């Protein structure tokens, strides 16, 4: 039998700022990858793979505009790319009938006001 535990965290002020920074970086990475996929689709180019998006993330960390992405851990940022990949897989599996249940919509851009997660 599997058990499930539920915990609630009460971060301090500094921890709250660090978590907010992490959530923002994950949101930006997800939205950038989604925009790259959408622009490639609309332009008729091939859709960038997960490894190409990961390489683009690494390159973005070295630019002055996105240097702040290097200040947080890379694991949640890579997980954001994996989450986007899984969202697209669920969308296409839902459309082709491989996925049971109701139809799933295409991935949408994340907003700051929505549920924060990393």
C-alpha positions in Angstrom: 0.0 0.0 0.0 1.3 3.4 -0.9 1.0 6.4 1.5 0.8 10.0 0.6 2.0 12.8 2.8 1.1 16.4 2.4 3.3 19.2 3.7 2.9 23.0 3.8 6.0 25.2 3.8 6.2 28.6 5.4 9.3 30.2 3.9 11.0 33.2 5.4 11.3 36.5 3.6 14.6 35.6 1.9 13.4 32.1 1.0 10.2 33.6 -0.5 12.3 36.0 -2.7 14.5 33.0 -3.9 11.4 30.9 -4.6 9.8 33.8 -6.5 13.0 34.2 -8.6 13.0 30.4 -9.3 9.3 30.4 -10.3 9.9 33.4 -12.6 12.9 31.8 -14.3 11.0 28.5 -14.9 8.1 30.5 -16.3 10.3 32.4 -18.7 12.1 29.2 -19.9 8.8 27.5 -20.5 7.3 30.5 -22.4 10.5 30.9 -24.4 10.5 27.3 -25.5 6.8 27.4 -26.3 7.3 30.6 -28.4 10.2 28.9 -30.2 8.0 25.9 -31.0 5.1 28.0 -32.1 7.2 30.3 -34.3 8.8 27.3 -36.0 5.5 25.7 -36.7 4.0 28.9 -38.1 7.1 29.5 -40.3 6.9 25.9 -41.6 10.3 24.9 -40.2 10.9 21.7 -38.2 9.9 21.8 -34.6 12.9 22.2 -32.2 13.7 19.0 -30.2 14.2 18.9 -26.5 17.9 18.8 -26.9 17.9 21.8 -29.2 15.8 23.7 -26.7 18.2 22.7 -24.0 21.1 24.0 -26.0 19.3 27.3 -26.6 18.7 27.6 -22.8 22.4 27.1 -22.2 23.2 29.7 -24.9 20.7 32.1 -23.4 22.4 32.0 -20.0 25.5 33.5 -21.5 23.8 36.5 -23.1 23.7 39.7 -21.1 19.9 40.0 -21.4 19.3 36.5 -19.8 22.4 36.2 -17.6 20.1 36.1 -14.5 19.0 32.6 -15.6 22.4 31.3 -14.5 21.8 32.5 -10.9 19.3 29.7 -10.2 19.7 26.0 -10.3 19.6 24.5 -13.8 17.6 21.4 -12.7 14.2 23.2 -12.5 14.9 25.0 -15.7 15.5 21.7 -17.5 12.4 20.3 -15.9 10.4 23.2 -17.4 11.6 22.0 -20.8 10.6 18.4 -19.9 7.2 19.7 -18.7 6.6 21.4 -22.1 7.6 18.3 -23.9 5.2 16.2 -21.9 2.4 18.8 -22.4 2.9 18.5 -26.2 3.0 14.7 -26.0 -0.2 14.6 -24.0 -1.8 17.0 -26.5 -0.9 14.9 -29.5 -1.7 11.6 -27.8 -5.1 13.0 -26.9 -5.8 14.0 -30.5 -4.7 10.7 -32.0 -6.6 8.6 -29.4 -3.6 7.1 -27.6 -4.5 8.9 -24.4 -7.7 8.0 -22.6 -10.1 10.5 -21.2 -11.2 13.9 -22.5 -9.3 15.8 -25.2 -6.4 17.9 -23.9 -5.7 21.4 -25.2 -2.4 22.6 -26.6 0.1 24.0 -24.1 -0.5 27.7 -23.2 1.9 30.4 -22.0 2.3 30.6 -18.2 1.3 33.7 -16.4 2.7 35.3 -13.3 -0.8 35.3 -11.7 -1.4 31.6 -12.2 -0.3 28.8 -9.9 3.4 29.1 -9.3 5.4 25.8 -9.5 8.9 24.6 -10.2 
